């Protein structure tokens, strides 16, 4: 294999079988639409948890007031709760405030967690040149360039705004990919920056954390104090006992549902970044080759943190094959990503 003047090996010129016309515009529209729906589901889960908590509290309160006339189960289930509406509003406002706090310092935290080191152009000229090329193609400011001293093949992008973005790649990826493949990876990460994926990931993770935190508090409070209330309320039609059961079930299921939605959003944004990379690099073969090399390597980035595993181009802890459970995967299976790149239309 010949080498280019910058020292990177050249790519084979033979066409890749199965490559079809790349309709990346349709793929981008589809993945953005899917993400919007998934984010709406996340908002419904958060608001629904707040409503159920408020509804249950009001049902228990009304049951205690009606000493002579029990509150029936049907009446409780069909009751339109003002307390529930308030609870839903509180959850949504708290989530918005928490998201804004996380967004203000998120990029610095992510780079520190990964152990990334910023490198100047004179020490890594090829990497800087490729990043600048993809930034120009995207019409965005050039991100800061970071290096992860690891033999693993991986990369991630951060930056809640394009002007504060950063791209980090591992030493192994920089040493073992051809220039075209490196362009594909960097274009993928620029796609994350252009599509505000870090903003999505941060906001969604914060909302999932809020749902889990509130659910845990509800479970602790209900199990400690609610059982006594439900025991006294069985003679009053069982409405309070029903409310306790409903809120317990919802407190258990809401965090799981939110986490599954988070995984779905993460997978959709990976597909979107892949499609955007084709748009920027104008060559799907580079990203296809890079993904195939990343998938076959046995090295894993040991400096990764599970809190940021979904940000990498490939999960640094485990490999997701075609038989992996889609519900619990942070990334789509690499063969499926390659297949979509071969024929996005």
Secondary structure, DSSP 8 states (H G I E B T S, - for coil): --B-TTS-B----S--TT-----HHHHHHHHHHHHHHHHHHHHHHHHHHHHHHHHHHHHHHHHHH-SSS---HHHHHT---HHHHHHHHHHHHHHHHHHHHHHHHHHHHHHHHHT-EE--TTTSHHHHHHHHHHHHHHTS---EEEEE--SS--EEEE-SSGGG-EEEEEHHHHHHS-HHHHHHHHHHHHHHHHTTHHHHHHHHHHHHHHHHHHHHHHHHHIIIIIHHHHHHHGGGTSHHHHHHHHHHHHHHHHHHHHHHHHHHHHHHHHHHHHHHHHHHHS-HHHHHHHHHHHHH-----TT--GGGGGGBSS-SS----TTS-GGG-SS--HHHHHHHHH---
